[in-house]
């Protein structure tokens, strides 16, 4: 995969109709996939090396982004999702790689601003179910 511009990675939210809309102008983004392991090492494990259960454990993804909301509607939508604790379908579009989609919940929503600058936000999402990957 050739180098890609960071601005091309998009965070999209299902608007409730199955249509995905870009939520915000993110200036930085981070998508992390994580999996716990299940240790099944026992007294007869070869050379006392740790053994792991194939396919065991919990898989999860988290997404963190910061930037500017597109408009007051986007800001209000994200804020309401946080306060309601709703799980909604999101998409993370990674150019020349693919799309990760599925249910996420907003774990944190932070606002900040400088006296002579615009209000910025930071959002953190945690996966809340099975995710799908569609290659580009």
MARFIDREN-864714 format. One record per residue: x, z, y of N, C-alpha, C, O, CB in turn; residue in three letters. Coordinates in steps of 0.05 Angstrom, whole numbers, plus 5000, padded with zeros to 4 digits. Glycine has a CB too. Layout:
N
XZYXZYXZYXZYXZYALA ...
This chain:
136
501750004977500050005000501850005025503550175027498150245000UNK 501449815042502949805067502050025086499950145083502549525081UNK 503750085105503150305124500650235139500049995146505550335144UNK 499050435145496450395159496450565184497750775185494050475141UNK 495050485204494650635228492850875222490750845210493550465251UNK 493651115231492151355226489351335239487451465229493551585237UNK 489051185260486451165273484351015256481951035262486751025300UNK 485250875236483450725219482050885198480150795185484950495206UNK 482951135193481651305173479151425187479351555207483551535163UNK 476751375175474251445188472851665173472951675148472451205191UNK 471451835187469652035175466851965182466051945206470352325186UNK 465151915162462451825166460452025153461152145132462051545155UNK 458152045165456052225156453552075150452751895164455452445177UNK 452252145128449652025121447652125142447352375145448752105091UNK 446251945155444452025177441752115166439852165182444051795196UNK 441452145140438952235128437352005116435352055103437352385148UNK 438151765122436751525112438351375091437551165081436051345135UNK 440751475085442551335067444551155082446251035069440951175048UNK 444251145108446150985125448351165135447751385145444650845148UNK 450851085133453051245142453851165170454250925176455451225123UNK 454151365188454951315215457551465221457951685210452651405235UNK 459251355238461751495245460951725263459651695283463651295260UNK 461851965255461152205269462752245295461552325316461552445251UNK 465352195294466952265317469452095318470151955299467752555316UNK 470752095342473351965345475452175337476252335354473751865374UNK 476352155313478352355303481152265311481852035307478052395272UNK 482652445321485452385329487352455306489552345305486152535354UNK 486552645289488252705266486352775243484152895248490252935271UNK 487152705219485452755196487252825172489552745171483752515189UNK 486052985154487553055130485553085107483553235109489153315133UNK 485952935085484252955062485953055039488052945032482952675055UNK 485053275026486553395004484853414979482553494980487553685012UNK 486053324957484753354931486353574916488753584918484753084914UNK 484853754903486153984890484754034863482353974860485954234909UNK 486254134844485154204818486454454807488954474807485453964798UNK 484854634798485854864785486554784756485354604745483855104785UNK 488354934744489054874716488055104699487655334708492154834713UNK 487755044673486955254654489355284635489955104619484355174639UNK 490655514636492955564619492055644591490555834588494655794632UNK 492955494571492255554543494755614527494855584502490755314531UNK 496855704540499355774527498856004507497356184513501655844547UNK 500155984484499856194464502456254451504456124457497656114443UNK 502556444432505056534420506556304405508956314403504456754400UNK 505156104396506455884381506855634398507355424387504855824357UNK 506555654424507055424442509955334439511755504440506355494471UNK 510455074436513154974432515055054454514655004477513054664431UNK 517155194445519255284464518255474485519555514505520455054477UNK 515855594481514655774500514055634527513855764548516356014505UNK 513655374526512955224549509955254554508355274535513654924547UNK 509255264579506455294586504855044576505854824578506055324617UNK 502455094567500654874559498154894576497155114582499954894528UNK 497154664583494754654600492454504585492954314570495254514627UNK 490054594590487754474578487154204592486754194616485254654580UNK 487153994576486653724587483853714598481953764583487153504566UNK 483553644624480953614636479653874643477353874652479153464617UNK 480954094640479854354647480154424677481554274691481054574630UNK 478954634685479254724713477254604732475554444725481954664723UNK 477454684757475554604778477054414796479254464805474454844794UNK 475754184802476853994821475354024847472954084847476653704810UNK 476753984869475453994896476953824916479253744911475254294905UNK 475653774938476853634960476253774985474153904988475953334960UNK 478053765004477453875031478453665051480353525047478854145035UNK 477053665073477753485095477853635121476153805126475753245096UNK 479953575136480253705163480753485183482353305178482553915162UNK 479453495205479853295226479553425254478153625257477953065223UNK 480853305273480453405301480353165319481552955314482753595309UNK 478853195341478552975360476353015379475853235389478152715345UNK 474852795385472752805404470152705391470152505376473452625429UNK 467952835397465352735387464752475402465452445425463152945390UNK 463352295388462652045400460652075423460851945444461351855379UNK 458852275420456752325440455452595435456252725416454652095441UNK 453652675452452352935449450652945423450253165412450652995473UNK 449652715414448052705390449852775366448952935348446752425386UNK 452252665364454052725342454853015343454953145321456652555345UNK 455353125366456053405369453753585359454253765343456753475398UNK 451353525368449053685360448553665330447853865317446553585375UNK 448953425318448553385289450453565273449653695255448853085282UNK 453053555280455053715266454454015269454654165250457853645276UNK 453854095293453354375299450954475283451054695272452854415329UNK 448754315282446454395267446954415237446054595223444154205272UNK 448554225226449254235198450854485191450354615171450953985190UNK 452654565210454154815206452255055206452355215187456354845227UNK 450655085226448955325228446855335206446055555198447555325255UNK 445955105196444055105174445355125147443955175127442354845175UNK 448055105146449455115121448754895102448954925077448855385108UNK 447954665113447054445096449354295083451554265095445454255113UNK 448854205059450654025045449553745049447253685044450854095014UNK 451253565059450453285064452453095052454753175047450153235095UNK 451652845049453552645039455252545062454252485084451952415026UNK 457852525056459752425075461452205062461452175038461652655085UNK 462752045078464651845069467251875084467251935108463551555072UNK 469451845070472051835082473051555076473651485053474052065072UNK 473351395097474151115093477251095098478151155120472650925113UNK 478651015077481550995079482250695076482050585054483051165056UNK 483050575098483550285098485550195077487550335071484550195126UNK 484949965064486649845044486950025019488649975002489349785055UNK 485450245017485550424994482850454982482450404958486650695003UNK 480850544998478150564988476550765003477250855025478250644959UNK 474250844991472451035003471951264984471251224961469750895011UNK 472251504994471551744980468851834991468551865015473751974982UNK 466851864973464251944983463052154965463652174941462351704984UNK 461252314977459852524962459052754980459352745005461652624940UNK 457952964968456953184984459253374994461053444979455053344967UNK 459053445019460853635032459253825049457053765057463053485049UNK 460454065053459254255071461254325093463654335087458354515056UNK 460354355117462154425139462954715136461254895137460854375167UNK 465554765132466555035129467355155156466955395160469055035110UNK 468254995174469055095200468654885221469054645216472055195200UNK 467854965245467454785268468454935292467355145300464454705271UNK 470554825304471954965326471954785351472354545349474855045318UNK 471454905374471554755399473754875416474255115416468754765414UNK 475054695432477154785450477454585473476754355470479854835436UNK 478454675494478954495517480854615537481054865540476254435530UNK 482154445551483954525573482454495599480554335601486554355573UNK 483354635619482154625646481854345656479754275668483654795665UNK 483854185653483853915664483553695642484253465647486453865679UNK 482353775620482053575598479253585586477553735595484153635576UNK 478953425566476353395552476053615531477953735522476053125539UNK 473553665523473053855502473653715475472753495470469953955502UNK 475153845459475853745432474753925411473954155417478953715429UNK 474553825387473553985365475353955341476953765339470653895358UNK 475054135322476354115296474154185276472654375279478854315293UNK 474154025255472054055234473554075207475453935202470053825234UNK 472454255189473554275162471154255143469154395146475054545158UNK 471454085123469354035103470454105076472754055070468453745104UNK 468754215059469354265031467454115013465054105019469254575025UNK 468454004992466753854973464754044961465354284956468353714951UNK 462353944955460154114945458853984920456454024915458054164966UNK 460353814906459253674883461153454875463453434885456453564889UNK 460253284857461953064846462452864868460652784883460652934822UNK 464952774870465652564889466152304875466752294851468152654905UNK 465752084890466251824878468351684895468751734919463651654878UNK 469851504882471951344895471251054891470950964868474751424885UNK 471150904912470750614911473250484922473850504946468150524927UNK 474750334905477150204915476549994935474449874935478750084892UNK 478449944954478149744974478249464962478049264976480249774997UNK 
